[in-house]
Amino acid sequence: MTEVKEGKLELITSKSFPANDDLVRIVDFLNKNLKYKNIMFGITKDKQNNQMSINIYEFQ
């Protein structure tokens, strides 16, 4: 595992899926329930390709 500097986010992984509005609710749920593990989830939408990407970050 790579060392993380305090106050910094480090991208652990990213995965793309077909666009689905429920993914936003899933990411919100994960963030609320796993922040004590120093993990944060992000989501981006590529409207041109109708794809959404979920990103997982580690922070300290």
C-alpha positions in Angstrom: 0.0 0.0 0.0 1.3 3.5 -0.9 1.9 6.0 2.0 -0.7 8.7 2.1 0.2 12.3 3.2 -2.1 13.8 5.9 -4.9 15.8 4.3 -4.4 14.2 0.9 -6.7 12.0 -1.1 -5.1 9.1 -3.0 -7.0 7.4 -5.8 -7.1 3.7 -5.1 -9.2 2.5 -8.1 -11.9 3.6 -10.6 -14.5 1.6 -12.4 -17.0 2.7 -15.2 -20.6 1.5 -15.6 -23.5 2.3 -17.8 -25.2 5.5 -16.4 -27.7 4.8 -13.7 -29.1 7.3 -11.2 -29.1 4.7 -8.4 -25.2 4.8 -8.4 -25.4 8.2 -6.9 -27.4 6.8 -4.0 -25.0 3.9 -3.6 -22.0 6.2 -3.4 -23.8 8.4 -0.9 -24.6 5.4 1.3 -21.0 4.1 1.1 -19.6 7.5 2.1 -21.9 7.8 5.1 -21.1 4.3 6.4 -17.4 3.9 5.6 -15.8 7.2 6.3 -14.4 5.9 9.6 -12.3 3.5 7.4 -10.6 6.6 5.8 -12.2 5.8 2.5 -14.2 8.1 0.3 -16.1 7.3 -2.9 -16.6 9.7 -5.8 -18.8 9.5 -8.9 -18.5 11.2 -12.3 -20.8 11.1 -15.3 -19.7 11.2 -18.9 -22.9 12.3 -20.6 -21.4 11.9 -24.1 -20.8 8.2 -23.6 -23.7 7.6 -21.1 -21.2 6.2 -18.5 -20.6 6.8 -14.8 -17.3 6.2 -13.0 -17.0 5.3 -9.3 -13.7 6.3 -7.8 -12.4 5.1 -4.5 -10.0 7.3 -2.5 -8.1 6.8 0.7 -7.5 9.7 3.1 -6.0 10.4 6.5 
